[in-house]
Amino acid sequence: MSGGSGNYSWHSSNPSAADVQPSGLVSVGSTIGSITVKASDSRNAAHFDTSQVLLFVVQLVVPVVAQVVVLLVVVLLVAVLLVVVLLDMVLLALILLVVVLLAMVL
């Protein structure tokens, strides 16, 4: 936003659905719908503008099959890691540990 004094107040028509930070960034909760965001010049409230903001939530769903495959891969890697540790191959064990951690993160 530009013009006016440069000091702006930001307000949401429904703060429980979405909050507007002092910078104007809108933080959305879990509500779907719309709000009106109002920006006002802090020194002259007669100077303002509003904007309609649509709210929606994106939820990523990982198929159960993919979760099972990842779990099986992690279990297999942990089993190999245990065998390597038992065989006293420390460097290889560390490498496998890193692979297991990466697999769990992904």
N, C-alpha and C positions, 0 to 999 in steps of 0.2 A: 504494500500500500504506500502511496506517496501523496504529498500535498499536506496542507494544514500545518499544524505545529510539529508534527513528527512523533508526537506522543499519543498512542492509541490505547483505548480500552476495548477488550474483546469480550463478548458475552454470547452464551448459548441459550437458545429458547428452552432447552431441556437439559440442564447440567447432569442429570442422572443418566441420560442416554449418551451424551458426549460432552466432554469438557474442552474449553478453548484456553490454551496456555497464553501467557502474556505476549508471546511472539506471534500468536495467531494460529499456531498448529492445533488441529483438532484431534483429540484422543478419543477413540470410540470404544465403548464397552461391548456388551454382547447384544445390544438392541438393534433390531432392523427397523428402518423407517427413515424419517428425515427430521432435520432440525433447521432452524434459522440462526445463522451466525451474524451478529451485529458488531461492526467496528465503528467506534466513535472517537472523534478527536477529543483528547482529555481536557483540552483548554476551551473547547467550544462544542458543546454537546449537540448543537444544531447541525454540525457537520458530521454526517454518519453515512454508512451504507450497510446494506444487508445482503446476505447470500444464502440460498437454500443449499443444504448439504445432505446428500443421500447417505444413509448408514446401512452397511451390510457387513456380515461376518463371513470370512472365508475359513473353512475348516478342512484341513487335509486329512483324508482317510486312507490309511494304508491297508490294503487287503490282508485278511488273516493269513492267506497262503504265503505272502511275502514275509510276514512276521515269523511264521513257522520256519521258513527257509533260513532266515537270518539267525534264528535261535539254533537251528541244527548246525549251521556253519560255525557259530561261536562255540558250541559244545565240541565239535570236531577239532577246532583249533586249540581249545583248552586241553583236550585229550592228547594231542600231539605235543603241546607244550609240556605237559607232565612227563611224557616219555623222554623228551629231549633233556629235561632237568634231571631225570633219573639216570640218563646216560652221561651226565656231567658235561653237557655241551652248553656252556653258559652264554656264549655269544649268540648262538642260534636260538637259545631260549629267550634272550632279550628281543631279538628280531621278531619272533613269533608273538611275544607279549605285545609288542607295538601293533602287530597285525590284528590281534584279538581286540585290543582297545579301539582301533579304527573301525573294525567290524561292528562293535557295540554302538559306536557313535552314529554310524550310518544307518 
